[in-house]
Structure formats: structure tokens, C-alpha cells
Amino acid sequence: MSDPDAGRDGLAAPLRGRRDGRDAVPSDVDLSRVWLGVAAQVWRRQPGLLERLAGRLLRSPGLARALVTTPSLLVGWITATAVVLVAGVLATLGTGTPYVALVAPAVAAAGIAYAYGPGIDPAWELSCSMAVSDRMVLLVRALAVFGLNAALGLAAAAASGAAAAVTFGWLVPMTAVCALALAAATLARSANVGVAAGLAGWAITVLAAQAAAGRFTAAVTDSALVVPYLAFAAGCGAIVVYATRIPRGTS
């Protein structure tokens, strides 16, 4: 008859070893080969219709895969964005305040921040191994996210019955806020930092407009702010270019 104590001791020994050496890796395990196998399984899946169309448009299957795996272009994120904008439409219709114009730049900034970067991006490590520059991935994703949010915002603004100056006036400040969020996320290599910077920057801008002009909509309707918005966006774009000058694989 077997000794139950011996069985328990035999089972406890590897468990103790796992607790004591949690980060230890067996010497016969090649992590690089394991990762290549995981990457191969991820990239082996058959591309969908949107990915095939993107591949033809971009002339790069790898870049198309990086585009369709953008966190802020997934169905769940787009649905959440649409829900927020619909809530803005309903609030605008109920109160007369153009909440869509005030909400759209903040929503777009969050999407831009989550368009690229380590930690939250399932395709980050895979994109670093592609024969495509990080800047190209960043450019394609940022333009796609910005274009989608602009289209959704314009549709929501039109549905809310806002004046033309308000309907289109938030596009320029949205550009500046998105540039700020992207620059912060790229510099800090953290999407959360980018979201915080974008939301804080837009909140400060709206509150400052309220204090100066007595109305929140001044942040999107005051034509005197167009040039400062564009100059700020250009400066943030330069920061992004500077931050992405680092070769892939370095930190």
C-alpha cells in the first residue's frame, strides 16, 4: 500500500518550487521560439472582408492586420463611442446646449490615445516585428480613428440640429485635443496617460472659454482660436515624430 504522506510530499515539492521560484524558467525552454509560435498562430487566422479591403488599399497585408486590430477600432469601442454621442444628441435636444460638440473631441482623444502603444495593444509586439515602420502603423491607425470619430461626430451633430458653426466648429479643436492625447501617449508609452492628458486639456479649454466668454460653446465657435488650435496640433505632431524616432525594439 502506498504511503499517503509520501504522495502529499511529492505533490507539495513542485508547488513549493513554483512559489519559491515563480519567475524561474527551465533551461530547456526557448522563450523566443515559444513567442514565434504564438505570433504565428495569431497571424495565421484568415483575414476578414475589412482586412482584405484594407490590405488592397494599403498594399500591405501586415499593415492591414495592424489596422484592424486597433483597440479603438474594435466593435465594442465603436459601439461605446456611438452610445456616448447618442446621449449627447439626446441631451442637446432636451436642453438646447450643443453637448455633442463638447463631447466629441474628448471621445476622439480617448480613441486616438488607445490607437497605438504597448500594454493595451494586442498587436504591439507583432507590429514591432513587421517590415513596416512604427511611424507608418501610427499614421494609419491615427488617421483611421480620427476619420471614424469625425464621421460619427458630424452625424451626431447633424442629428441634434445644431447650427452649422457648431456642427463643424469642433473639428479643429478635436484635431488639437487628439494631437495632445497622441503626443502624451507616445511620450509616456501609456494610453492611459494620453487619455488623461487629452481629457484634462479639453476640460481646461472649455472652462477657460466659459470664463472668458460666458458660454461653453466659445471653445468650438470662436474663430480666433482656430490658429492657436492648429499651431498646438502641429507642435504635438512634432513631438510624436520626435518620440517615434527611436528604433523598434528599444525602450
C-alpha atoms as one frame of an Amber mdcrd trajectory, in Angstrom:
protein
   0.000   0.000   0.000   1.311   3.428  -0.907   2.103   5.953   1.767  -0.353
   8.938   1.504   2.110  11.221   3.260   4.711  10.462   0.633   2.204  11.339
  -2.095   1.379  14.631  -0.485   5.070  15.421  -0.055   5.717  14.582  -3.684
   2.923  16.890  -4.806   3.923  19.706  -2.466   7.542  19.746  -3.593   6.942
  21.141  -7.118   4.355  23.543  -5.737   6.867  24.900  -3.243   9.380  25.182
  -6.033   6.877  27.144  -8.092   6.144  29.530  -5.251   9.804  29.944  -4.388
  10.970  30.357  -7.985   7.918  31.871  -9.611   9.900  33.673 -12.281  12.342
  30.835 -12.913  12.306  29.431 -16.447  13.539  25.907 -17.220  16.812  25.960
 -19.069  15.441  23.832 -21.899  12.644  26.305 -22.774  13.371  28.722 -25.621
  11.053  31.663 -24.969  11.880  33.248 -28.305  10.733  30.146 -30.138   7.598
  29.951 -27.994   6.748  33.564 -28.803   7.299  32.990 -32.508   4.874  30.094
 -32.312   2.264  32.249 -30.585   2.734  35.031 -33.124   2.421  32.568 -35.984
  -0.890  31.291 -34.607  -2.236  34.838 -34.251  -1.247  35.909 -37.746  -2.316
  32.614 -39.316  -6.034  33.349 -38.973  -7.853  34.053 -42.208  -8.370  37.774
 -42.894 -11.924  39.067 -42.927 -13.544  41.237 -45.555 -12.459  44.524 -43.971
  -8.898  43.300 -43.573  -8.740  42.198 -47.201 -10.057  45.565 -48.355  -7.560
  47.354 -46.130  -4.762  45.173 -47.473  -5.614  46.127 -51.036  -5.876  49.793
 -50.168  -2.682  49.915 -48.120  -0.820  47.399 -50.315   0.438  45.683 -47.158
  -1.256  42.677 -45.502   0.793  43.225 -42.345  -0.222  46.873 -42.081  -3.832
  45.891 -42.691  -3.655  43.369 -39.841  -2.208  46.036 -37.551  -5.018  48.390
 -38.565  -7.936  46.035 -37.932  -6.532  45.061 -34.527  -6.507  48.684 -33.324
  -8.212  48.651 -29.900 -10.256  51.784 -30.602 -11.477  50.392 -33.941 -12.967
  47.230 -32.474 -16.743  46.790 -32.464 -17.070  47.241 -28.705 -15.198  50.542
 -28.696 -17.118  51.896 -31.700 -20.398  50.916 -30.054 -19.420  52.709 -26.836
 -18.463  55.809 -28.849 -21.808  55.779 -30.644 -23.674  55.409 -27.345 -21.884
  58.432 -25.857 -22.631  60.538 -28.921 -26.282  59.470 -28.959 -26.515  60.508
 -25.318 -25.049  63.860 -26.375 -27.689  64.179 -29.092 -30.498  63.486 -26.628
 -29.055  65.973 -24.128 -28.747  68.590 -26.862 -32.330  68.099 -27.992 -33.551
  68.298 -24.414 -31.581  71.319 -23.213 -30.523  73.209 -26.335 -26.857  73.097
 -25.271 -24.658  71.558 -28.024 -23.256  68.748 -25.905 -22.206  66.791 -28.998
 -19.688  69.499 -29.909 -18.328  69.400 -26.362 -18.214  65.601 -26.027 -16.935
  64.615 -29.477 -13.363  65.959 -29.059 -12.974  64.155 -25.723 -14.240  60.864
 -27.160 -11.928  61.186 -30.157  -8.950  61.946 -27.908  -9.534  58.749 -25.942
  -9.740  56.739 -29.155  -6.532  58.252 -30.510  -4.663  57.527 -27.275  -5.663
  53.865 -27.458  -4.795  53.576 -31.139  -1.146  52.747 -30.558   1.201  51.713
 -27.800   2.385  48.881 -25.576   0.380  47.474 -22.720  -3.099  47.766 -24.234
  -2.470  46.876 -27.855  -2.758  43.169 -28.730  -0.761  43.751 -31.905   2.034
  45.853 -30.378   4.675  43.137 -30.236   3.573  41.769 -33.596   3.731  45.177
 -35.279   7.260  45.658 -33.953   8.304  42.516 -35.808   6.842  43.630 -39.149
   8.786  45.129 -42.009   6.730  48.297 -41.518   7.920  51.286 -39.543   6.267
  52.194 -36.271   5.516  55.625 -37.689   3.567  54.123 -40.578   1.496  51.990
 -38.206   0.903  55.061 -36.048  -0.078  57.233 -39.018  -2.522  54.731 -40.494
  -4.174  53.957 -37.179  -4.418  57.589 -36.079  -5.951  58.684 -39.384  -8.450
  55.816 -39.302  -9.514  56.537 -35.725  -9.715  60.282 -36.349 -11.738  59.837
 -39.534 -14.191  57.445 -37.900 -14.724  59.707 -34.885 -15.125  62.757 -37.114
 -17.772  60.980 -39.191 -19.679  59.789 -36.122 -19.445  63.226 -34.529 -20.677
  65.015 -37.641 -23.613  62.625 -37.920 -24.487  63.174 -34.270 -24.151  66.964
 -34.574 -26.396  66.993 -37.642 -28.976  64.825 -35.857 -29.010  67.209 -32.908
 -29.978  70.131 -35.142 -27.003  72.266 -34.102 -26.052  75.350 -36.081 -23.502
  74.939 -38.849 -20.875  76.872 -36.891 -21.222  74.432 -34.023 -21.597  71.347
 -36.222 -18.245  71.910 -37.932 -16.562  74.176 -35.395 -15.407  71.352 -33.126
 -13.355  69.628 -35.842 -10.391  71.981 -35.396 -10.266  71.739 -31.587 -10.752
  67.982 -31.920  -7.598  67.905 -34.030  -5.667  69.731 -31.315  -7.000  67.567
 -28.487  -6.289  64.357 -30.414  -2.752  65.552 -31.148  -2.235  66.251 -27.449
  -3.520  62.796 -26.438  -1.369  61.075 -29.046   1.753  63.004 -28.078   1.269
  62.231 -24.389   0.568  58.546 -25.053   3.615  58.240 -27.308   5.978  60.016
 -24.950   4.779  58.142 -21.859   4.225  54.880 -23.787   0.912  54.673 -21.952
  -2.556  55.047 -23.430  -3.974  55.961 -20.036  -1.613  58.940 -19.793  -2.728
  60.035 -23.253  -6.400  59.799 -22.315  -5.809  61.770 -19.107  -3.877  64.479
 -20.953  -6.493  64.789 -23.693  -9.462  64.942 -21.342  -7.734  67.350 -18.971
  -6.622  69.605 -21.824 -10.104  69.761 -23.326 -11.762  70.344 -19.940  -9.390
  73.234 -19.224 -10.076  74.702 -22.671 -13.857  74.530 -22.276 -13.776  76.001
 -18.763 -11.428  78.788 -19.870 -13.790  79.629 -22.746 -16.689  79.705 -20.312
 -14.802  82.068 -18.014 -13.717  84.363 -20.842 -16.836  84.483 -22.999 -19.541
  83.352 -20.612 -20.509  80.298 -22.688 -19.084  76.825 -23.126 -19.554  76.806
 -26.902 -16.917  79.525 -27.311 -14.312  76.764 -27.312 -15.708  75.478 -30.616
 -17.242  78.579 -32.216 -14.658  81.305 -31.572 -12.793  81.776 -34.860  -9.904
  83.470 -33.046  -8.959  80.083 -31.585  -8.515  78.333 -34.935  -4.896  79.383
 -35.461  -3.835  78.552 -31.863  -5.543  75.161 -32.169  -3.730  74.362 -35.405
  -0.383  75.599 -34.089  -0.789  73.489 -30.961  -1.694  70.446 -33.050   1.404
  70.969 -35.210   3.588  71.201 -32.109   2.142  67.965 -30.717   2.672  66.316
 -34.087   6.338  67.290 -33.949   6.558  65.706 -30.504   5.087  62.476 -31.859
   7.617  62.426 -34.695  10.421  63.016 -32.215   9.177  60.313 -29.845   8.905
  57.706 -32.596  12.413  58.318 -33.889  13.632  55.553 -31.556  14.316  52.339
 -33.489  11.958  49.431 -32.930  12.872  47.092 -30.124  14.431  49.762 -27.908
  12.858  51.408 -24.892
